[in-house]
Amino acid sequence: MKCLIIAEPWIGLILLGKKTWETRKTACHYRSRIALIREGSGRIVGTADVTDSLRSLANAEAYGRAEPQHRIPPSRQELAFNDGWRTPWVSANADALRSSVPYKHPPGAVIWVNLDPEVKMAVEAQCALVAPSSEAKGLPTATATGTMKTPIVGRPEAHKQQNANSALPRTVRILAVIGGNIRNNHFHLPLDFFPHGAIGGSNRSETAAHLGDI
């Protein structure tokens, strides 16, 4: 997971869902879930999906019309445009972490930060399911504690097994797969999908506890 460094007030607006364009000087070729670093804080405070990188805004008029997306106020737009902050990186599904995660800033990192494995795990442990985007509207949803019964089709023994287990509590998690996941051949599986003790540490010496039949 990559981390993007963003200053205030922009990162706060992104996490509130009020800013969907982060204007930069170059295009972004990365499409995935990323973590968000509040500039100067030494902490990761949220996550978001990078879904697109648009053409640079052509002129000051276009910059002004796009204010609802980039949220740069009119008093700062001329300076931002002239300084080259014209290329929109489009984000979606921004979500603040329940508790910010500290990280060690590598020397020379200005825009992107690659996380150490243990920091990445700490961030992913807090990540909820990716909310369905405009590309995933219409998908069924379920809360972490909700239940859903899905009919099993096919062999008769499968129906028998379902009936035998019908009294057991079940939790179904729905993972929304969006266009960015498909284009980049990946999806995000939060660590809380797995039972306690099934996740080990960052190396072979920190293996998970044996849970038997889980």
N, C-alpha and C positions, 0 to 999 in steps of 0.2 A: 504493500500500500504506500502510495506517495502522499506527501504532505505539501500543501500549498500555503505559503506565508501571505497573510493578508492583514493590512492595518485596520484599525478602527477609523471611522465608524462603519467602514464597508463590511467587515466580517460580521458585525452585529446585525446589520441589515440583511445579510445573506441568511444568517441563522433564523431570523424572524420571517423569512420568506418574502421580504420586501425588495430584494435585489437579486435578479437572475442573470445579469451580465456583469462579469468582471473584466473591465477594459484593460488590455495589455498592449505592449508595443509589437509583439510578434504573435503569430498563430500558435494554437495549441493542438498537438496531434495526439494527445492522450485522451482516451475515452474510458472512464472507469469510475468507481467509487474512490474518493480521495478523503484524506483527513485535512482539517483546517487548523492552521496555527495562527494564533493572535500574535502579530508582530511585536517583538520585544518582550513577550511574556514568558517565553520558555515553556509554553504549555499548548497542548492540542485541545481544542475546545469544541470541535464538531466534525461532521462529515457531510459530504454532498456528492452528487453524481456530476461529472463533467460530460455533457451530452453533445456538445457541438462547439465549433469555433467558426465564427462568421467572418465575412469580408470586412475589411476596415471601413469605418464610417467615412463617407466621401468628403463631407464638408460640415461646416458649423451648423447648418440647418438640420442636417440629418442627426447630428449629435444632440441637438436640442430636442428633436422629436423623440429620441430614444431615452430621454430622462427617466420615464417610468421603469425602464429596465436597468439602467446603470446607476441611477440615483445620484449622479453628480449634479450639484445645484448649479443654476445658471451663472452664479458669480464665479464659479471655478471652471466652467466648461471651456472657455476660450484658452486658458492656460493649459488645461489637460489635453485639449485637441492639438495645440501647437507643440506640446512636448512629446506627442506621438502616442498617447494613450487612447488608441482608436479601434483596436481589434477586440471585439466581444468574445469572451469565453463564456459559453452558456452553461449554467448549472441548474440542477433540479434536485428535489428531495433532500434539501438541507435539513440537518437535524443536530441540535446541540447535544453534547455528551452530558450525562447525568453528573459526572465529576470529571473535571479537566485532568489530562494526563501529562505529566512532565516528560520532557525528552532532552537529549543532549544535542545541541546544535552543532553540526559538523562545520569545520572551517570552510569558508568560501561559498556556502549555500546561501543564495539570495532569493530564488523563486521557489524551487522544489527542494524537499528534504526526503531522503530515503530512510525509513524507520528501522531501528534495530528490531530483531525478532520479538524480544520481550515487550517492547513498547507497542509494536503492532498488535500483539496478543491482547494487551491491556485495552487498546482502543476497540478492537473487534469484539471483546467480551461485553462491551457496553452497547454495541450497535444492535438496534432492533432490526426487524425485517425491512428491507427497502420498500418504501411506500410505492404503490403503483403510479407510474407516470402517465402522461398523455398517451404513450405508446402501449400502455398496459391497462387502459380503462376497460371495465367490464369483467375483470377477473374477480372471482369470489375472494372474500377476505375473512380472516378469523383472528381473534385475539390470542395471546399466548395462553390464556386459561380457558378459551372457548372449546367447544366440542363440535365435531362434525361427523356424521355417518356417511360413508361413501359406499355405495353398493359394489360388491365384488362380482364380476361377471366371469363366465368360463366354467371351470370344472365344478361339479357338485360338491366335492370335498372342500372347496374354497368357501362355499356358502355355509357348510357345516361348521368350519372353523370360525367364520364370522359370527354365527349364532352362539357358538360356545364362548366367545370372548365379548359378547354384546354387553355383559354386565360390568365389564372392566372400564374404569375411567380412561378416556382417550383425549389427547390433545393434538390438534392438527395445526401445523404451521404452514402458511401459504407464502411461498417465495415468488415475488414478481420478477420476471425476467424481461428486461427492456431491450431496446434496439442496441444500445451500447454493449450489453452483455453478449448478444448474439454476434455482433461484429468483431468482438475481441476474444471470443471463445472462452468465456469464463462467467461465473456467477459467484455471489457472496453468500457464504453459509455461516451465520453467526455461531460463535462457540457455544451459546446456550441452547443450541439444538441437541447437544449431547448430554448424557447423564453426568452427574458430578463424579469426578474420578476418572472419566474416560479421556481427559485431555492431559497430556504430559507437559514437560517443560520444553526448553528450547534446544536441548541436545539429548543424546542417547542415554546419558546417565540419569536423566529426569523422566523416566518412563511413567506412563499412567498406571494407576492401581488396577489390578486385575478384577474385573467386575463379574466375570462369568457370563451368563446368558443375559444380555441387556437388549 
